[in-house]
Amino acid sequence: MKELDLHGVKHSDAEAKVVRFIRETKSIRPVLIITGNSIRMKEITIFVIKKYGLKYKHRDYYNLGSYIVYD
């Protein structure tokens, strides 16, 4: 599964990175986006996912800092 790890990415750069990743992986979903525990990073990521009409779920309930994104 292709993944985007946002650890170390500034909040101001996150939306553009997630948008680019979503566009580049439209034919190979599901994909994984790792946000870490930052509430703001999660908000940015979910905003973009919803903007593109995609669905998401936590990778698992032990690690709430990553999302599986699918159509």
Secondary structure, DSSP 8 states (H G I E B T S, - for coil): --EEE-TT--HHHHHHHHHHHHHHTTTS--EEEE-TT-HHHHHHHHHHHHHTT-EEEES-SS-TTEEEEE-
